[in-house]
């Protein structure tokens, strides 16, 4: 191991607005053997998520901020290349809090706090384990099933419909018998969620020129057309004026799931709250935030169900994979906030072969061992 070098990306400054090149420091350090009870993992791919922007800010939140000089926090998939832990063998593929680096050395203490989960490529590819079978899929599943509590025949609207969480929310809602309307940016994304994913309709929030009212007007007109009787569930990933607009169209006893607010993460100064919140009172509706970590003990349940839908073809996934290794991270991350990514944004760190995701027949599923996530705890992501 002493001949290998670990290249890393560390947080150099607290970003103001959109993170830029000056907010990062590229470092390298020699690679050593893992300590007793630890692991050494070669990172194959890293998940790029909107939440990363919040982790860079100093202040109280649901998780401690990334410290200045610390390797940037990220979830990833890797291959165990050295193990001094009885629960992991060389060659195991694992999902965990790898950070933005080429190798992840996990100590015994780290493994006790948040054990990485072994993944099974018979259920999905590496990039799918960062998407529908990973944190975005868990967020979609529990946000919809536990917070929104869908009922067949109801109408669901989901923003960022072509993104990691949105694509799974919409497909799962359709499987559960709901009518689904997406909101996405651009005709290509809207056509994809309708034609490929089976949404009933999709509203292009970029369709209206700024002079004509911009995104709010585009969404307002789209909701009139596609949700004439109102919205029962709104799964919000963007916040801002789109959330405000949907609030004017909710039905009695509607549920609004606050999953994210990507339109506001790079805002400078005070971010205004919803203006139309009194619609919640008038419609006896509920708005509730959710964090996926609260459901960690039940991830296996969600993975088993979603993997079944992938296997029988009822669910699809799309990943936007960026090559270039950790050096490409500073340029790749801003794609999340400009809408340049199409699907779940993944950074490839080391070349790896993605297997063909053949359908899981009953015979193949019987050969698949139970997912070993009983010990799963919220990973620091």
Secondary structure, 3 states (H helix, E strand, C coil): CCCCEEEEEEECCCCCCCCCHHHEEEEEEECCCCCCCCEEEEEEEEECCCHHHHHCCCCCCCCCCCCCCCECCCCEEEEEEEECCCCCCCCCEEEECCCCECEEEECHHHHHHCCCEECCCCCCCCCHHHCCCCHHHHHHHHHHHHHHCCCCCCEEEEECCCCHHHHHHHHHHHHCCCEEEEEECCHHHHHHHHHCCCCCEEEECCCCCHHHCHHHHHHHHHHHHHCCCCEEEEEECCCHHHHHHHHCCEEEEEEEEECCCCCCCCCCCCCCCCCCCHHHHHCCCEEEECCHHHHHHHHHHHHHHHHHHHHHCCCCCCEEEECCHHHHHHHHHCHHHHCCCCCEEEEECCCCCCCCCCCCCHHHHHHCCCCCCCCCCCCCC
